């Protein structure tokens, strides 16, 4: 059983050494533990620091492509390297490496396909009251959208079985956390949460400029991903809203018509007609999106089969698997 711990990095030369040192190299039930660093276009000495601290593999982006792309690149590399379990952690040393055995335990026991480390944000001292509340509300919304019971939905400390990693396809340009969770729920994968500890804060987050920016991007990701997997439901709600709005001027016109005072109220009938037309058009768009959704499922199934063949080919190539500090 091979475990690869991937660390997406962007200018993490100061915090990366401690992150690497905290990763246990001997874990019960695991025969091999390797470390992969994804350098997302760093302009500092992140790669040199990674090599000096004994990482097994390095994948480099020539420019900064963002966390979601770095995560996706890392997952593909881990699969090619023959990983049976993949753990993702941050390069800023936010998460405790000693919790990795706890994180992968549900996968080893075949009780989960994906495990998310619950930071228990209520207990993190450097989180403000408003941030803790937003984390709780956001996690509640994502749980409802995904149909999972994950407690800390934006935690980047998570583990994936090989089969789960093959099934996930990252399309969001912002962050993978919400997207992978919604995908896992809609694909009926088993998601578990385990409590984990966090280290003291080293720097401000680079993922978002401000709290409003984070909320905006998170909501955008939620809507996009949920619409991708439940298009008919989304467009049904939108279409029903317009039809309900159309009922208001319709009832108004009907009231005046029955009371013999319909003259001068024809604009209510026109407005109602416009709203009804919009509502039915949205229904039709929903049906079309639902049909496209079936095509997406077929494409994902084809992609999964291609990935299995491709990754099995790479993982059986001993030369590719054993080259240390490989930069791609």
C-alpha positions in Angstrom: 0.0 0.0 0.0 1.6 3.2 -1.2 0.8 6.7 0.2 1.8 9.9 -1.4 1.5 13.2 0.4 1.1 16.1 -2.0 1.9 19.7 -1.1 0.8 22.4 -3.5 3.2 25.4 -3.0 3.6 29.0 -4.1 6.5 30.8 -2.5 6.7 28.5 0.6 10.4 28.4 1.2 10.1 29.5 4.8 7.3 27.1 5.9 7.9 24.1 3.7 10.8 22.6 5.7 8.7 22.2 8.8 5.8 20.9 6.8 8.0 18.2 5.2 9.7 17.2 8.5 6.3 16.7 10.2 5.2 14.1 7.7 5.7 10.6 9.1 7.6 8.2 6.9 6.5 5.1 8.7 2.7 4.5 9.1 1.0 1.2 10.1 -0.7 -0.4 7.1 1.4 1.6 4.6 4.5 0.1 2.9 5.7 3.2 1.2 5.3 6.9 2.1 6.5 9.5 -0.5 6.2 13.2 -0.7 5.3 15.2 -3.8 5.7 19.0 -4.0 3.7 20.9 -6.7 5.5 24.2 -7.3 2.9 26.6 -8.7 5.2 29.0 -10.4 7.1 30.1 -7.2 9.6 32.9 -7.6 11.6 32.0 -4.4 13.6 29.0 -3.5 10.7 26.6 -2.9 12.1 23.9 -5.2 15.6 24.0 -3.8 14.2 23.9 -0.2 12.1 20.9 -1.2 15.1 19.0 -2.6 17.2 19.8 0.4 14.5 18.4 2.7 14.3 15.1 0.9 11.0 15.2 -1.1 10.7 12.3 -3.5 9.0 14.1 -6.4 8.6 17.6 -7.7 6.2 18.9 -10.3 6.6 22.4 -11.5 4.3 24.9 -13.2 6.1 27.5 -15.2 3.7 30.2 -14.0 1.2 30.6 -11.1 -2.0 28.8 -12.2 -3.8 28.8 -8.8 -4.5 26.3 -6.1 -7.2 24.4 -8.0 -4.8 23.7 -10.9 -1.9 22.8 -8.6 -4.1 20.4 -6.7 -5.3 18.8 -10.0 -1.7 18.5 -11.3 -0.7 16.9 -8.1 -3.5 14.3 -8.1 -2.6 13.3 -11.7 1.1 13.0 -10.7 0.3 10.9 -7.7 -1.8 8.5 -9.7 1.0 8.1 -12.3 3.4 7.4 -9.5 1.2 4.5 -8.3 -0.4 6.0 -5.2 -3.0 3.9 -3.5 -3.9 6.7 -1.1 -3.3 10.4 -1.7 -3.1 13.0 1.1 -3.3 16.7 0.4 -1.8 19.2 2.8 -0.8 22.9 2.6 2.7 24.2 2.3 2.1 26.9 4.9 2.3 24.2 7.7 -1.3 24.9 8.8 -2.0 21.2 9.4 -0.2 18.8 11.6 1.6 16.0 9.8 1.2 13.7 12.8 -2.5 13.5 12.0 -2.0 11.8 8.7 -2.3 8.2 10.1 -5.6 9.3 11.6 -6.7 10.9 8.4 -6.1 7.8 6.2 -7.5 5.3 8.7 -11.1 5.2 7.4 -9.7 4.5 3.9 -7.4 1.8 5.1 -10.4 0.2 6.8 -12.5 0.6 3.6 -15.0 2.7 5.5 -14.6 5.8 3.4 -13.5 6.9 -0.1 -12.6 10.4 0.9 -11.7 11.8 4.3 -11.6 15.5 5.3 -9.7 16.8 8.3 -12.0 18.7 10.6 -10.0 21.6 12.0 -12.7 22.3 14.6 -12.7 25.9 13.7 -14.5 26.9 16.9 -11.2 26.1 18.8 -8.8 27.9 16.5 -7.7 31.0 18.4 -6.6 33.2 15.4 -10.0 32.8 13.7 -12.2 35.8 14.4 -15.8 35.4 15.6 -17.2 36.4 12.2 -14.9 33.9 10.4 -15.9 31.1 12.6 -19.6 31.8 12.0 -19.1 32.1 8.2 -17.2 28.8 8.3 -20.1 27.1 10.1 -22.8 28.6 7.8 -20.7 27.8 4.7 -20.1 24.2 5.7 -23.8 23.8 6.5 -24.7 25.0 3.0 -22.1 22.8 1.3 -23.3 19.7 3.3 -26.8 20.3 2.1 -25.7 20.8 -1.6 -23.4 17.8 -1.6 -25.5 15.4 0.5 -22.5 14.6 2.7 -21.8 15.0 6.5 -18.5 16.7 6.2 -17.9 19.1 9.1 -15.1 21.4 7.8 -15.9 21.6 4.1 -13.1 24.0 3.1 -10.4 22.1 4.9 -7.5 21.4 2.5 -6.2 18.5 4.7 -7.9 15.5 3.1 -7.2 12.0 1.9 -8.4 10.2 -1.2 -8.4 6.5 -2.2 -7.0 5.8 -5.7 -10.4 5.1 -7.2 -11.8 8.3 -5.8 -8.9 10.3 -7.2 -9.6 8.8 -10.6 -13.2 9.9 -10.5 -12.7 13.5 -9.5 -12.4 16.1 -12.3 -11.4 19.7 -11.2 -12.9 22.4 -13.4 -13.1 25.3 -11.0 -10.3 27.9 -11.3 -10.6 29.0 -7.6 -10.4 26.1 -5.1 -10.9 22.4 -5.2 -12.3 22.0 -1.7 -16.0 22.7 -2.3 -15.9 21.2 -5.8 -14.5 17.9 -4.9 -16.9 17.5 -2.0 -20.0 18.2 -4.2 -18.6 15.9 -6.8 -18.1 13.2 -4.2 -21.6 13.5 -2.9 -23.2 13.5 -6.4 -21.1 10.4 -7.3 -22.3 8.6 -4.2 -18.8 8.3 -2.7 -18.5 7.9 1.0 -17.1 11.0 2.7 -15.9 10.9 6.3 -14.6 13.6 8.7 -11.9 13.2 11.4 -10.9 15.8 13.9 -7.3 17.2 13.3 -5.1 19.8 14.9 -3.7 22.9 13.4 -0.4 24.7 13.9 -0.1 28.4 14.8 -0.7 30.9 12.0 2.4 31.7 9.9 1.1 34.1 7.3 -2.1 35.5 5.8 -4.0 33.4 3.3 -3.1 34.0 -0.3 -6.2 32.2 -1.6 -8.5 35.3 -1.4 -8.0 39.0 -1.0 -10.7 39.5 1.6 -13.6 37.8 3.3 -16.2 39.2 0.8 -14.0 38.0 -2.1 -13.8 34.6 -0.5 -17.6 34.5 0.0 -18.2 35.6 -3.6 -16.0 33.0 -5.1 -17.3 30.2 -2.8 -20.9 31.0 -3.7 -20.0 31.0 -7.4 -18.3 27.6 -7.1 -21.3 26.2 -5.2 -23.8 27.4 -7.8 -21.7 26.3 -10.7 -21.1 22.8 -9.3 -24.6 22.2 -8.1 -26.0 23.3 -11.4 -23.7 21.0 -13.2 -25.1 18.0 -11.3 -28.7 19.1 -10.7 -29.5 21.4 -13.7 -33.2 20.4 -14.0 -33.9 21.2 -10.3 -32.1 24.6 -10.5 -33.9 25.7 -13.7 -37.2 24.4 -12.4 -36.9 26.7 -9.3 -35.9 29.6 -11.5 -38.7 29.0 -14.0 -41.3 28.5 -11.2 -40.2 31.9 -9.7 -41.0 33.7 -13.0 -44.3 31.9 -13.3 -45.3 32.7 -9.8 -44.4 36.3 -10.4 -46.6 36.2 -13.5 -49.5 35.0 -11.5 -49.6 38.3 -9.5 -50.5 40.6 -12.5 -52.8 37.8 -13.9 -54.8 37.7 -10.7 -54.9 41.5 -10.6 -56.2 41.7 -14.2 -58.8 38.9 -13.5 -60.0 40.7 -10.4 -60.7 43.9 -12.4 -62.1 42.0 -15.3 -64.7 40.2 -13.1 -65.6 43.4 -11.4 -66.2 45.1 -14.8 -63.2 47.5 -14.4 -60.7 45.8 -16.8 -60.3 48.9 -18.9 -56.8 50.4 -18.5 -55.4 47.3 -16.9 -54.2 45.5 -20.1 -50.6 46.2 -19.0 -51.0 43.7 -16.2 -52.0 41.0 -18.8 -49.0 41.9 -20.9 -46.6 41.7 -18.0 -48.1 38.4 -16.9 -47.6 37.0 -20.5 -44.0 38.1 -20.5 -43.3 36.4 -17.2 -45.0 33.2 -18.2 -43.0 33.1 -21.4 -39.8 33.6 -19.5 -40.7 30.9 -17.0 -41.5 28.3 -19.7 -38.3 29.1 -21.6 -36.3 28.5 -18.4 -38.1 25.2 -18.0 -37.0 24.3 -21.6 -33.4 25.3 -20.8 -33.6 23.1 -17.8 -34.7 20.1 -19.8 -31.9 20.8 -22.3 -29.3 21.1 -19.5 -30.6 17.8 -18.1 -30.0 16.0 -21.4 -26.5 17.6 -21.6 -26.0 16.3 -18.1 -26.5 12.7 -19.3 -23.9 13.3 -22.0 -21.5 14.7 -19.3 -21.9 11.4 -17.3 -21.1 9.4 -20.4 -18.0 11.6 -21.0 -16.9 11.2 -17.4 -17.3 7.5 -17.6 -15.2 7.4 -20.7 -12.6 9.7 -19.1 -12.5 7.4 -16.1 -11.7 4.4 -18.2 -9.0 6.3 -20.1 -7.5 7.4 -16.8 -7.4 3.9 -15.5 -5.5 2.6 -18.5 -3.2 5.6 -18.6 -2.4 5.6 -14.9 -1.9 1.8 -14.7 0.6 2.1 -17.5 2.6 4.8 -15.7 2.4 3.1 -12.3 3.9 -0.1 -13.8 6.8 1.8 -15.2 9.4 1.3 -12.5 11.8 3.8 -13.9 9.2 6.5 -13.8 8.2 5.6 -10.2 11.7 5.7 -8.7 13.2 8.8 -10.2 13.8 11.2 -7.2 13.2 15.0 -7.3 11.6 14.7 -10.8 10.6 18.0 -12.2 7.8 18.0 -14.8 
